[in-house]
Amino acid sequence: MCMLILQSITYVACFDAKDFDTDRLYTPGPPVHLPLVSDTMKMVMKNVVYDEVTGDAYFKIDMLDNINLPVKDYLPSIIGDTTYVFQNEISSQKTVRYSVANGMIRIDSMMFESGILIINIEQSGGALYDECTVRIPSLFREAGIPFEVLIPGENMLPGSGVPFVQDISGYRFLFKENTMFDVEFTYRAQIPESAPTFNADVQFAYAQWKRLYGNFGKHTVVHNPETVAINVFDEYAGYLTQAAVQFKEAFFDLEVQNSAGFPMLLNIDEFSTSVHHQVENVGNLQIATNTPQEKYITSQGKIANENIASGFHTPFPDSFTFTLSSAMNPNANQAQRNFITETSGATFTKAEMKIPLYFKATDVVIMDTLNFSVKEKPEDYELLFNIKNNIPMDAVLEVWLMDSQNALIPNSLVFKPLTIPAAHVDTETGRVLEADNSIRHLAFPMNEETMTQAQKLLIILTMKNNNYVRMNKDSYVVLNIGTKSKLNLNDFEDDE
């Protein structure tokens, strides 16, 4: 779970007889303390980020490239490539209103990016019209100038009329009433003595909107599943082979800028990892509504589910897959006036999976090698340990002797494994309240030959915690090792 980089300062236990005034010492001196090793072991964990405020450590998995919410996907049934057909029999000048009910959709106006208007007029019975004027008051290119076209009689021959086609790119459409999808048409024609009848067939084909205003109702878009590779655990692949790690929590940390004029609800419907862990209905994020006065509005929050964290227990996965759906106007608020322009969109400025180092762990082994040498011949050799543990995990300390080639000296375990208590922790938050300080005296039963070979100390810490604890950038262990020994002055010769 974690890796220690131990920065050590080694002190050699040595002294010279000239440092003592032997004329004034009649008996062997009292016990003295000689420093051997002083080491600050600071926990430096690979691939983790620290919270700027709390200092808490967490893994971060960037998933920004795997989220895309095109706003136009929300409106496939309103304009898109849909063709609308309106028909009515006309025998004189008349205004006709067509209403197309479409759920809760209320459109005030729109501007066409592209599309065509098709008008078919077919006559039947009586004399033929010489011409027909079609006027659509709600459709105009410039303010106050509605669309109007004169269709000659040859375009209206029974069974052989040629449809009138008009490019409506850049045209604007105002709807008379927004309670329904309303379109108003006015037809004018010269009426002969023997009046025929005709059918008017008006179509908007291949229409793509550029700007759209109104209330578009509630729509849900299901997005394709996305898979994200995980590499933050690579440093620990062989390091935690025997360890068991259980995270307390994991969550999606999201920030999105909305430049569309409707609220959205982003749902993570399903989450799974490559080790066959799966969570359904993970959670959602409310995305606020942009207003016409703002370029965009930013919403941020996290989507969390207590079951997500269980997907990252050892063995760690190398990828996860999530499925998104998003809803526009999730509350179907009829009073909500919506808008979409050609620049509208939902853009994620942050999309991350975060896994705080808030965990339980057993058998996390940490090792370091320190220089060590004893030059003199102390009697009744005893080790003095002064330990300050600011890591919220219990540890079992083992110290072995090594030779100059970094090989373990046989049977050189310096003492029986020593238990080091964890730092004092707030049981509710898992954060360290106070470091644990302890002093231990241990016999050092090494013979002179073994001590002569010793050039280095191998320090092994096997750490575990039974409750959930948090790691942060201040997690460390200070280990001071010295000796408490009686010195026999006869062992020293005066060089003078």
Residue pairs with C-beta under 8 A, 6 or more apart in sequence:
1 236
1 240
1 243
1 245
1 357
1 359
1 361
1 364
2 43
2 45
2 357
2 364
2 366
2 471
2 475
3 43
3 44
3 45
3 46
3 235
3 236
3 239
3 366
4 41
4 42
4 43
4 44
4 366
4 368
4 461
5 42
5 44
6 39
6 40
6 41
6 42
6 368
6 370
6 459
7 39
7 40
7 41
7 42
8 37
8 38
8 39
8 40
8 368
8 370
8 371
9 38
9 39
10 37
10 38
10 370
10 371
10 372
11 35
11 36
11 37
11 38
12 373
12 374
12 375
13 34
13 35
13 36
13 373
13 374
13 375
13 376
13 378
13 483
14 375
14 376
15 34
15 376
16 495
17 489
17 492
17 493
17 494
17 495
18 494
18 495
18 496
20 29
20 489
20 492
22 489
22 494
25 489
28 486
28 487
28 488
28 489
29 486
29 487
29 489
30 486
31 484
31 485
31 486
32 484
32 485
32 487
33 384
33 482
33 483
33 484
34 378
34 482
34 483
34 485
35 480
35 481
35 482
36 372
36 374
36 383
36 481
36 482
36 483
37 370
37 371
37 372
37 457
37 479
37 480
37 481
38 479
38 480
38 481
39 368
39 370
39 459
39 478
39 479
39 480
39 481
40 476
40 477
40 478
40 479
41 366
41 368
41 461
41 476
41 477
41 478
41 479
42 475
42 476
43 391
43 471
43 475
43 476
45 57
45 357
45 471
46 235
46 236
47 59
47 231
47 232
47 233
47 234
47 235
48 57
48 58
48 59
48 60
48 232
48 357
49 57
49 58
49 59
49 60
50 56
50 57
50 58
50 472
50 473
51 57
51 58
51 472
54 431
54 472
55 472
55 473
55 474
56 356
56 357
56 358
56 431
56 470
56 471
56 472
57 356
57 357
57 470
57 471
57 472
57 473
57 475
58 354
58 355
58 356
58 357
59 232
59 233
59 354
59 355
59 357
60 232
60 352
60 353
60 354
61 228
61 230
61 232
61 320
61 352
61 353
61 354
61 355
62 351
62 352
63 226
63 228
63 252
63 322
63 351
63 352
63 353
64 348
64 350
64 351
64 352
66 226
66 227
66 228
66 351
67 226
67 324
67 348
67 351
68 223
69 221
69 223
69 256
69 264
69 266
69 326
69 345
69 346
69 348
70 345
71 260
71 340
71 344
71 345
71 346
72 340
73 221
74 216
74 219
74 221
74 326
74 328
75 209
75 212
75 216
75 219
75 340
77 102
77 219
78 102
78 105
78 107
78 209
78 212
78 216
79 110
79 207
79 208
79 209
79 212
80 207
80 208
81 205
81 206
81 207
81 208
82 207
83 203
83 204
83 205
83 206
84 100
84 203
84 204
85 201
85 202
85 203
86 96
86 98
86 183
86 185
86 200
86 201
86 202
86 203
87 199
87 200
87 201
88 96
88 98
88 199
88 200
89 197
89 198
89 199
90 96
90 187
90 189
90 197
90 198
90 199
90 200
91 191
91 195
91 196
91 197
92 189
92 191
92 195
93 186
93 187
93 188
93 189
94 186
94 187
95 184
95 185
95 186
96 184
96 185
96 186
96 187
96 200
97 176
97 182
97 183
97 184
98 182
98 183
98 185
99 180
99 181
99 182
100 180
100 181
101 180
101 181
102 181
102 217
103 217
104 215
104 217
104 218
104 332
104 334
105 181
105 214
105 215
105 216
105 217
106 178
106 179
106 180
106 214
106 215
106 334
107 175
107 178
107 181
107 212
107 213
107 214
107 215
107 216
108 174
108 175
108 178
108 213
108 214
108 337
109 172
109 173
109 174
109 175
109 211
109 212
109 213
109 214
110 172
110 173
110 209
110 210
110 211
110 212
110 213
110 214
111 170
111 171
111 172
111 173
111 209
111 210
111 211
111 212
112 168
112 169
112 170
112 171
112 172
112 173
112 207
112 208
112 209
112 210
113 169
113 208
113 209
113 210
113 342
114 169
114 206
114 207
114 208
115 167
115 168
115 169
115 204
115 205
115 206
115 207
115 208
116 165
116 166
116 167
116 168
116 204
116 205
116 206
116 207
117 139
117 147
117 165
117 166
117 168
117 202
117 203
117 204
117 205
118 163
118 164
118 165
118 201
118 202
118 203
118 204
118 205
119 134
119 149
119 151
119 163
119 164
119 166
119 200
119 201
119 202
119 203
120 161
120 163
120 164
120 199
120 200
120 201
120 202
120 203
121 132
121 134
121 151
121 155
121 156
121 161
121 198
121 199
121 200
121 201
122 156
122 158
122 159
122 161
122 198
122 199
122 201
123 129
123 156
123 157
123 158
123 161
123 196
123 197
123 198
124 158
124 196
124 197
124 198
124 199
125 196
125 197
126 192
126 194
126 195
126 196
126 197
127 192
127 193
127 194
127 195
127 196
128 153
128 156
128 157
128 192
128 196
129 153
129 156
129 189
129 190
129 191
129 192
129 196
129 198
130 152
130 153
130 190
131 150
131 151
131 152
131 153
131 189
131 190
132 150
132 151
132 153
132 156
132 187
132 188
132 189
132 198
133 148
133 149
133 150
133 151
133 187
133 188
133 189
134 148
134 149
134 151
134 164
134 185
134 186
134 187
134 188
134 200
134 202
135 146
135 147
135 148
135 149
135 185
135 186
135 187
135 188
136 146
136 147
136 148
136 183
136 184
136 185
136 186
137 146
137 184
137 186
138 146
138 173
138 174
138 175
138 176
138 183
138 184
139 146
139 147
139 168
139 171
139 172
139 173
140 146
140 147
140 171
140 172
140 174
141 147
141 170
141 171
141 172
147 166
147 171
149 164
149 166
151 164
154 162
155 161
155 162
155 163
155 164
156 198
168 204
168 207
170 210
173 183
175 181
175 182
175 183
175 214
176 182
176 184
178 214
178 215
185 200
185 202
187 200
209 340
210 341
210 342
211 339
211 340
211 341
211 342
212 339
212 340
212 341
213 261
213 337
213 338
213 339
214 337
214 338
214 339
215 329
215 333
215 334
215 336
215 337
215 338
216 262
216 328
216 329
216 338
217 329
217 332
218 327
218 328
218 329
218 330
218 331
218 332
219 327
219 328
219 329
220 325
220 326
220 327
220 328
221 325
221 326
221 327
222 269
222 323
222 324
222 325
223 323
223 324
223 325
223 326
225 270
225 321
225 322
225 323
226 321
226 322
226 323
226 324
227 319
227 320
227 321
228 319
228 320
228 321
228 322
228 353
229 318
229 319
230 316
230 317
230 318
230 319
230 320
231 318
233 316
233 318
236 316
237 316
240 314
240 364
242 363
242 365
243 314
243 361
243 362
243 363
243 364
243 365
244 313
244 314
244 361
244 362
244 363
245 313
245 314
245 359
245 360
245 361
245 364
246 309
246 310
246 313
246 359
246 360
246 361
247 309
247 310
247 312
247 313
247 355
247 356
247 358
247 359
248 309
248 356
248 358
248 359
248 360
248 430
248 468
249 304
249 306
249 308
249 309
249 355
249 356
249 358
250 304
250 308
250 309
250 311
250 312
250 353
250 354
250 355
250 356
251 302
251 303
251 304
251 305
251 308
251 353
251 354
252 268
252 282
252 283
252 285
252 302
252 303
252 304
252 351
252 352
252 353
252 354
253 302
253 350
253 351
253 352
253 353
253 354
254 266
254 285
254 300
254 301
254 302
254 303
254 348
254 350
254 351
254 352
255 298
255 299
255 300
255 348
255 349
255 350
255 351
256 266
256 285
256 287
256 298
256 299
256 300
256 346
256 347
256 348
256 349
257 296
257 297
257 298
257 346
257 347
257 348
257 349
258 264
258 287
258 288
258 289
258 290
258 296
258 297
258 298
258 299
258 346
259 290
259 295
259 296
259 341
259 343
259 344
259 345
259 346
259 347
260 290
260 328
260 338
260 339
260 340
260 344
260 345
260 346
261 289
261 290
261 291
261 292
261 337
261 338
261 339
261 340
261 344
262 289
262 328
262 329
262 336
262 338
262 339
262 340
263 286
263 287
263 288
263 289
263 328
263 329
263 330
263 331
263 336
264 286
264 287
264 326
264 327
264 328
264 330
264 346
265 284
265 285
265 286
265 287
265 326
265 327
265 330
266 284
266 285
266 287
266 303
266 324
266 326
267 282
267 283
267 284
267 324
267 325
267 326
267 327
268 282
268 283
268 284
268 303
268 322
268 323
268 324
269 280
269 281
269 282
269 323
269 324
269 325
270 278
270 279
270 280
270 281
270 282
270 321
270 322
270 323
271 278
271 279
271 282
271 305
271 308
271 311
271 320
271 321
271 322
271 323
272 278
272 279
272 311
272 320
272 321
272 322
273 311
273 312
273 317
273 319
273 320
273 321
274 317
274 318
274 319
274 320
275 311
275 315
275 316
275 317
277 310
277 311
277 317
279 305
279 307
279 308
279 311
281 305
282 303
282 305
282 308
282 322
283 303
283 304
283 305
284 303
285 299
285 301
285 302
285 303
286 299
286 301
286 330
287 299
287 346
288 297
288 299
289 297
289 336
290 296
290 297
290 344
291 297
292 339
296 347
298 349
300 350
302 354
309 355
311 317
311 320
312 355
320 353
326 346
328 338
329 336
329 338
356 470
357 470
357 471
357 472
358 430
358 468
358 469
358 470
359 468
359 469
360 465
360 466
360 467
360 468
360 469
361 393
361 463
361 464
361 465
362 464
363 462
363 464
364 393
364 462
364 463
364 464
365 460
365 461
365 462
365 463
366 460
366 461
366 462
366 463
367 458
367 459
367 460
367 461
368 458
368 459
369 402
369 406
369 456
369 457
369 458
369 459
370 456
370 457
370 459
371 455
371 456
371 457
372 401
372 454
372 455
372 456
372 457
373 454
373 455
374 451
374 454
376 491
377 448
377 491
378 483
378 485
378 486
378 487
379 485
379 486
379 487
379 488
380 485
380 486
381 443
381 444
381 446
381 483
381 485
382 441
382 442
382 443
382 444
382 483
382 484
382 485
383 414
383 415
383 441
383 442
383 443
383 444
383 481
383 482
383 483
383 484
384 439
384 440
384 441
384 481
384 482
384 483
384 484
385 418
385 438
385 439
385 440
385 441
385 442
385 479
385 480
385 481
386 437
386 439
386 478
386 479
386 480
386 482
387 397
387 420
387 436
387 437
387 438
387 439
387 440
387 477
387 478
387 479
387 480
388 435
388 436
388 437
388 477
388 478
389 395
389 420
389 421
389 422
389 423
389 435
389 436
389 437
389 438
389 477
390 423
390 432
390 435
390 474
390 475
390 476
390 477
390 478
391 422
391 423
391 432
391 463
391 471
391 475
391 476
391 477
392 422
392 423
392 425
392 430
392 431
392 432
392 465
392 469
392 470
392 471
392 475
393 422
393 463
393 464
393 465
393 469
394 419
394 420
394 421
394 422
394 463
394 464
394 465
395 419
395 420
395 422
395 461
395 462
395 463
395 464
395 477
396 417
396 418
396 419
396 420
396 461
396 462
396 463
397 417
397 418
397 419
397 420
397 459
397 460
397 461
398 413
398 417
398 418
398 459
398 460
398 462
399 413
399 414
399 415
399 457
399 458
399 459
399 460
400 408
400 409
400 412
400 413
400 414
400 457
400 458
400 460
401 408
401 409
401 412
401 414
401 446
401 450
401 451
401 453
401 454
401 456
401 457
401 458
402 408
402 409
402 412
402 454
402 455
402 456
402 457
402 458
403 409
403 453
403 454
403 455
403 456
404 455
404 456
406 456
408 458
409 450
409 453
409 454
412 446
412 450
412 454
414 442
414 444
414 446
414 457
415 442
415 443
415 444
418 440
418 442
420 436
420 438
420 461
420 477
421 436
421 438
422 436
422 465
422 469
423 432
423 433
423 434
423 435
423 436
424 432
424 433
424 434
424 435
424 436
425 431
425 432
425 433
425 467
425 469
426 432
426 433
427 467
429 470
430 467
430 468
430 469
430 470
431 470
431 472
432 469
432 470
432 472
432 474
432 475
441 484
444 483
446 454
457 481
459 479
461 477
